[in-house]
């Protein structure tokens, strides 16, 4: 089996300038644990994960922060 065969809904992503709530909402809507973060040129810039969300909440960072 190849990785592409495991991808059901395509790549879930947010732009790097979007608020954290974008990633959280998309993870919830698509029932996934991470979201690809893309830069302004549409290139991958990183991955936002459930673990990142735990850190954000623990550190008291605003979810509307860009």
N, CA, C and O atoms as a printed pandas DataFrame, in Angstrom:
     atom_number atom_name residue_name chain_id  residue_number  x_coord  y_coord  z_coord
0              1         N          UNK        A               1    0.844   -1.184    0.000
1              2        CA          UNK        A               1    0.000    0.000    0.000
2              3         C          UNK        A               1    0.886    1.244    0.000
3              4         O          UNK        A               1    1.936    1.281    0.642
4              5         N          UNK        A               2    0.446    2.240   -0.722
5              6        CA          UNK        A               2    1.185    3.498   -0.793
6              7         C          UNK        A               2    0.462    4.576    0.008
7              8         O          UNK        A               2   -0.741    4.491    0.255
8              9         N          UNK        A               3    1.222    5.585    0.405
9             10        CA          UNK        A               3    0.668    6.664    1.217
10            11         C          UNK        A               3   -0.534    7.303    0.538
11            12         O          UNK        A               3   -1.534    7.586    1.197
12            13         N          UNK        A               4   -0.453    7.532   -0.757
13            14        CA          UNK        A               4   -1.566    8.192   -1.457
14            15         C          UNK        A               4   -2.862    7.401   -1.348
15            16         O          UNK        A               4   -3.946    7.972   -1.465
16            17         N          UNK        A               5   -2.764    6.099   -1.127
17            18        CA          UNK        A               5   -3.952    5.276   -0.976
18            19         C          UNK        A               5   -4.606    5.454    0.400
19            20         O          UNK        A               5   -5.773    5.110    0.586
20            21         N          UNK        A               6   -3.858    5.984    1.345
21            22        CA          UNK        A               6   -4.374    6.214    2.690
22            23         C          UNK        A               6   -5.051    7.568    2.834
23            24         O          UNK        A               6   -5.833    7.772    3.762
24            25         N          UNK        A               7   -4.761    8.491    1.931
25            26        CA          UNK        A               7   -5.313    9.834    2.012
26            27         C          UNK        A               7   -6.745    9.803    1.478
27            28         O          UNK        A               7   -6.982    9.543    0.298
28            29         N          UNK        A               8   -7.687   10.073    2.375
29            30        CA          UNK        A               8   -9.098    9.998    1.999
30            31         C          UNK        A               8   -9.644   11.329    1.510
31            32         O          UNK        A               8  -10.364   11.363    0.513
32            33         N          UNK        A               9   -9.326   12.411    2.177
33            34        CA          UNK        A               9   -9.946   13.700    1.892
34            35         C          UNK        A               9   -8.973   14.719    1.318
35            36         O          UNK        A               9   -9.244   15.919    1.361
36            37         N          UNK        A              10   -7.864   14.272    0.791
37            38        CA          UNK        A              10   -6.873   15.223    0.314
38            39         C          UNK        A              10   -6.108   15.833    1.473
39            40         O          UNK        A              10   -6.224   15.382    2.613
40            41         N          UNK        A              11   -5.345   16.836    1.182
41            42        CA          UNK        A              11   -4.519   17.485    2.196
42            43         C          UNK        A              11   -5.321   18.618    2.839
43            44         O          UNK        A              11   -5.861   19.481    2.147
44            45         N          UNK        A              12   -5.389   18.601    4.147
45            46        CA          UNK        A              12   -6.090   19.641    4.897
46            47         C          UNK        A              12   -5.052   20.692    5.262
47            48         O          UNK        A              12   -4.017   20.370    5.847
48            49         N          UNK        A              13   -5.325   21.955    4.917
49            50        CA          UNK        A              13   -4.308   22.983    5.149
50            51         C          UNK        A              13   -4.914   24.307    5.568
51            52         O          UNK        A              13   -6.105   24.560    5.387
52            53         N          UNK        A              14   -4.056   25.142    6.133
53            54        CA          UNK        A              14   -4.346   26.534    6.460
54            55         C          UNK        A              14   -3.146   27.351    6.015
55            56         O          UNK        A              14   -2.038   26.828    5.894
56            57         N          UNK        A              15   -3.369   28.619    5.775
57            58        CA          UNK        A              15   -2.264   29.519    5.443
58            59         C          UNK        A              15   -1.549   29.933    6.723
59            60         O          UNK        A              15   -2.157   29.984    7.792
60            61         N          UNK        A              16   -0.275   30.223    6.613
61            62        CA          UNK        A              16    0.511   30.601    7.783
62            63         C          UNK        A              16    0.015   31.898    8.415
63            64         O          UNK        A              16    0.313   32.164    9.580
64            65         N          UNK        A              17   -0.732   32.707    7.675
65            66        CA          UNK        A              17   -1.249   33.969    8.220
66            67         C          UNK        A              17   -2.618   33.803    8.873
67            68         O          UNK        A              17   -3.132   34.747    9.474
68            69         N          UNK        A              18   -3.221   32.606    8.763
69            70        CA          UNK        A              18   -4.530   32.342    9.375
70            71         C          UNK        A              18   -4.389   32.228   10.891
71            72         O          UNK        A              18   -3.323   31.872   11.393
72            73         N          UNK        A              19   -5.474   32.532   11.625
73            74        CA          UNK        A              19   -5.432   32.337   13.084
74            75         C          UNK        A              19   -5.400   30.848   13.420
75            76         O          UNK        A              19   -5.751   30.011   12.588
76            77         N          UNK        A              20   -4.986   30.530   14.613
77            78        CA          UNK        A              20   -4.899   29.151   15.078
78            79         C          UNK        A              20   -6.252   28.467   14.980
79            80         O          UNK        A              20   -6.321   27.259   14.755
80            81         N          UNK        A              21   -7.323   29.222   15.147
81            82        CA          UNK        A              21   -8.662   28.635   15.079
82            83         C          UNK        A              21   -8.929   27.996   13.719
83            84         O          UNK        A              21   -9.748   27.081   13.636
84            85         N          UNK        A              22   -8.281   28.437   12.669
85            86        CA          UNK        A              22   -8.433   27.814   11.346
86            87         C          UNK        A              22   -7.997   26.358   11.423
87            88         O          UNK        A              22   -8.722   25.465   10.983
88            89         N          UNK        A              23   -6.831   26.120   11.972
89            90        CA          UNK        A              23   -6.310   24.760   12.073
90            91         C          UNK        A              23   -7.182   23.903   12.986
91            92         O          UNK        A              23   -7.470   22.749   12.666
92            93         N          UNK        A              24   -7.600   24.457   14.110
93            94        CA          UNK        A              24   -8.422   23.709   15.055
94            95         C          UNK        A              24   -9.759   23.328   14.416
95            96         O          UNK        A              24  -10.199   22.185   14.537
96            97         N          UNK        A              25  -10.396   24.262   13.747
97            98        CA          UNK        A              25  -11.685   24.000   13.108
98            99         C          UNK        A              25  -11.556   22.930   12.025
99           100         O          UNK        A              25  -12.406   22.046   11.919
100          101         N          UNK        A              26  -10.502   23.010   11.227
101          102        CA          UNK        A              26  -10.323   22.031   10.158
102          103         C          UNK        A              26   -9.990   20.649   10.708
103          104         O          UNK        A              26  -10.443   19.642   10.164
104          105         N          UNK        A              27   -9.199   20.590   11.786
105          106        CA          UNK        A              27   -8.921   19.285   12.389
106          107         C          UNK        A              27  -10.211   18.660   12.895
107          108         O          UNK        A              27  -10.421   17.456   12.746
108          109         N          UNK        A              28  -11.067   19.466   13.488
109          110        CA          UNK        A              28  -12.346   18.968   13.997
110          111         C          UNK        A              28  -13.263   18.531   12.848
111          112         O          UNK        A              28  -13.814   17.430   12.875
112          113         N          UNK        A              29  -13.423   19.389   11.851
113          114        CA          UNK        A              29  -14.333   19.103   10.736
114          115         C          UNK        A              29  -13.937   17.852    9.961
115          116         O          UNK        A              29  -14.799   17.098    9.510
116          117         N          UNK        A              30  -12.625   17.630    9.804
117          118        CA          UNK        A              30  -12.144   16.516    8.992
118          119         C          UNK        A              30  -11.683   15.321    9.822
119          120         O          UNK        A              30  -11.218   14.318    9.281
120          121         N          UNK        A              31  -11.821   15.444   11.159
121          122        CA          UNK        A              31  -11.444   14.363   12.072
122          123         C          UNK        A              31  -10.000   13.910   11.844
123          124         O          UNK        A              31   -9.717   12.723   11.684
124          125         N          UNK        A              32   -9.100   14.896   11.836
125          126        CA          UNK        A              32   -7.674   14.621   11.673
126          127         C          UNK        A              32   -6.901   15.244   12.832
127          128         O          UNK        A              32   -7.421   16.106   13.541
128          129         N          UNK        A              33   -5.674   14.812   13.019
129          130        CA          UNK        A              33   -4.867   15.285   14.131
130          131         C          UNK        A              33   -3.823   16.322   13.762
131          132         O          UNK        A              33   -3.057   16.770   14.615
132          133         N          UNK        A              34   -3.790   16.709   12.478
133          134        CA          UNK        A              34   -2.819   17.723   12.063
134          135         C          UNK        A              34   -3.283   18.403   10.781
135          136         O          UNK        A              34   -4.109   17.878   10.035
136          137         N          UNK        A              35   -2.731   19.576   10.554
137          138        CA          UNK        A              35   -3.055   20.385    9.375
138          139         C          UNK        A              35   -1.755   20.895    8.779
139          140         O          UNK        A              35   -0.878   21.372    9.500
140          141         N          UNK        A              36   -1.633   20.796    7.482
141          142        CA          UNK        A              36   -0.475   21.350    6.795
142          143         C          UNK        A              36   -0.576   22.873    6.804
143          144         O          UNK        A              36   -1.640   23.429    6.531
144          145         N          UNK        A              37    0.515   23.536    7.112
145          146        CA          UNK        A              37    0.559   24.998    7.081
146          147         C          UNK        A              37    1.315   25.403    5.821
147          148         O          UNK        A              37    2.439   24.963    5.581
148          149         N          UNK        A              38    0.666   26.258    5.017
149          150        CA          UNK        A              38    1.304   26.693    3.770
150          151         C          UNK        A              38    1.618   28.189    3.840
151          152         O          UNK        A              38    0.891   28.964    4.462
152          153         N          UNK        A              39    2.712   28.572    3.191
153          154        CA          UNK        A              39    3.103   29.978    3.193
154          155         C          UNK        A              39    2.313   30.748    2.132
155          156         O          UNK        A              39    1.430   30.195    1.475
156          157         N          UNK        A              40    2.641   32.018    1.979
157          158        CA          UNK        A              40    1.902   32.876    1.051
158          159         C          UNK        A              40    2.099   32.477   -0.409
159          160         O          UNK        A              40    1.325   32.892   -1.271
160          161         N          UNK        A              41    3.129   31.675   -0.695
161          162        CA          UNK        A              41    3.374   31.195   -2.056
162          163         C          UNK        A              41    2.732   29.825   -2.296
163          164         O          UNK        A              41    2.867   29.254   -3.378
164          165         N          UNK        A              42    2.030   29.299   -1.279
165          166        CA          UNK        A              42    1.393   27.998   -1.404
166          167         C          UNK        A              42    2.317   26.829   -1.153
167          168         O          UNK        A              42    1.971   25.685   -1.445
168          169         N          UNK        A              43    3.496   27.110   -0.613
169          170        CA          UNK        A              43    4.467   26.049   -0.329
170          171         C          UNK        A              43    4.344   25.608    1.130
171          172         O          UNK        A              43    4.006   26.420    1.991
172          173         N          UNK        A              44    4.614   24.339    1.419
173          174        CA          UNK        A              44    4.546   23.857    2.801
174          175         C          UNK        A              44    5.511   24.623    3.712
175          176         O          UNK        A              44    6.683   24.811    3.388
176          177         N          UNK        A              45    4.983   25.058    4.858
177          178        CA          UNK        A              45    5.803   25.779    5.826
178          179         C          UNK        A              45    5.940   25.001    7.131
179          180         O          UNK        A              45    6.833   25.279    7.932
180          181         N          UNK        A              46    5.056   24.024    7.347
181          182        CA          UNK        A              46    5.111   23.243    8.572
182          183         C          UNK        A              46    3.823   22.471    8.773
183          184         O          UNK        A              46    2.978   22.393    7.882
184          185         N          UNK        A              47    3.688   21.903    9.961
185          186        CA          UNK        A              47    2.501   21.137   10.320
186          187         C          UNK        A              47    2.052   21.592   11.703
187          188         O          UNK        A              47    2.864   21.703   12.622
188          189         N          UNK        A              48    0.766   21.854   11.845
189          190        CA          UNK        A              48    0.177   22.176   13.147
190          191         C          UNK        A              48   -0.522   20.915   13.627
191          192         O          UNK        A              48   -1.377   20.376   12.925
192          193         N          UNK        A              49   -0.169   20.438   14.817
193          194        CA          UNK        A              49   -0.684   19.176   15.333
194          195         C          UNK        A              49   -1.496   19.374   16.610
195          196         O          UNK        A              49   -1.522   20.460   17.190
196          197         N          UNK        A              50   -2.153   18.305   17.026
197          198        CA          UNK        A              50   -2.869   18.341   18.298
198          199         C          UNK        A              50   -1.905   18.681   19.436
199          200         O          UNK        A              50   -2.284   19.379   20.377
200          201         N          UNK        A              51   -0.698   18.209   19.361
201          202        CA          UNK        A              51    0.311   18.508   20.391
202          203         C          UNK        A              51    0.612   19.999   20.430
203          204         O          UNK        A              51    0.797   20.570   21.505
204          205         N          UNK        A              52    0.660   20.630   19.261
205          206        CA          UNK        A              52    0.862   22.083   19.204
206          207         C          UNK        A              52   -0.298   22.809   19.886
207          208         O          UNK        A              52   -0.092   23.804   20.579
208          209         N          UNK        A              53   -1.515   22.305   19.685
209          210        CA          UNK        A              53   -2.685   22.909   20.319
210          211         C          UNK        A              53   -2.594   22.809   21.835
211          212         O          UNK        A              53   -2.922   23.762   22.542
212          213         N          UNK        A              54   -2.151   21.658   22.339
213          214        CA          UNK        A              54   -1.973   21.497   23.786
214          215         C          UNK        A              54   -0.989   22.542   24.313
215          216         O          UNK        A              54   -1.234   23.156   25.351
216          217         N          UNK        A              55    0.117   22.745   23.604
217          218        CA          UNK        A              55    1.111   23.738   24.021
218          219         C          UNK        A              55    0.516   25.147   24.011
219          220         O          UNK        A              55    0.741   25.925   24.938
220          221         N          UNK        A              56   -0.238   25.470   22.967
221          222        CA          UNK        A              56   -0.863   26.794   22.846
222          223         C          UNK        A              56   -1.790   27.048   24.034
223          224         O          UNK        A              56   -1.744   28.117   24.642
224          225         N          UNK        A              57   -2.628   26.068   24.361
225          226        CA          UNK        A              57   -3.564   26.219   25.470
226          227         C          UNK        A              57   -2.809   26.315   26.796
227          228         O          UNK        A              57   -3.122   27.169   27.625
228          229         N          UNK        A              58   -1.822   25.450   26.999
229          230        CA          UNK        A              58   -1.057   25.443   28.250
230          231         C          UNK        A              58   -0.312   26.747   28.475
231          232         O          UNK        A              58   -0.156   27.189   29.614
232          233         N          UNK        A              59    0.147   27.364   27.397
233          234        CA          UNK        A              59    0.894   28.618   27.507
234          235         C          UNK        A              59   -0.014   29.844   27.483
235          236         O          UNK        A              59    0.465   30.975   27.573
236          237         N          UNK        A              60   -1.313   29.627   27.363
237          238        CA          UNK        A              60   -2.264   30.739   27.398
238          239         C          UNK        A              60   -2.221   31.625   26.153
239          240         O          UNK        A              60   -2.593   32.797   26.208
240          241         N          UNK        A              61   -1.768   31.065   25.034
241          242        CA          UNK        A              61   -1.700   31.830   23.793
242          243         C          UNK        A              61   -3.112   31.935   23.210
243          244         O          UNK        A              61   -3.861   30.958   23.209
244          245         N          UNK        A              62   -3.466   33.101   22.726
245          246        CA          UNK        A              62   -4.785   33.318   22.142
246          247         C          UNK        A              62   -4.963   32.471   20.889
247          248         O          UNK        A              62   -4.068   32.399   20.047
248          249         N          UNK        A              63   -6.122   31.830   20.770
249          250        CA          UNK        A              63   -6.410   31.017   19.592
250          251         C          UNK        A              63   -6.680   31.869   18.359
251          252         O          UNK        A              63   -6.673   31.362   17.237
252          253         N          UNK        A              64   -6.914   33.137   18.559
253          254        CA          UNK        A              64   -7.142   34.030   17.419
254          255         C          UNK        A              64   -5.854   34.688   16.967
255          256         O          UNK        A              64   -5.856   35.500   16.042
256          257         N          UNK        A              65   -4.751   34.341   17.619
257          258        CA          UNK        A              65   -3.445   34.887   17.257
258          259         C          UNK        A              65   -3.024   34.364   15.890
259          260         O          UNK        A              65   -3.245   33.193   15.579
260          261         N          UNK        A              66   -2.439   35.193   15.098
261          262        CA          UNK        A              66   -1.974   34.804   13.747
262          263         C          UNK        A              66   -0.545   34.345   13.832
263          264         O          UNK        A              66    0.045   33.973   12.817
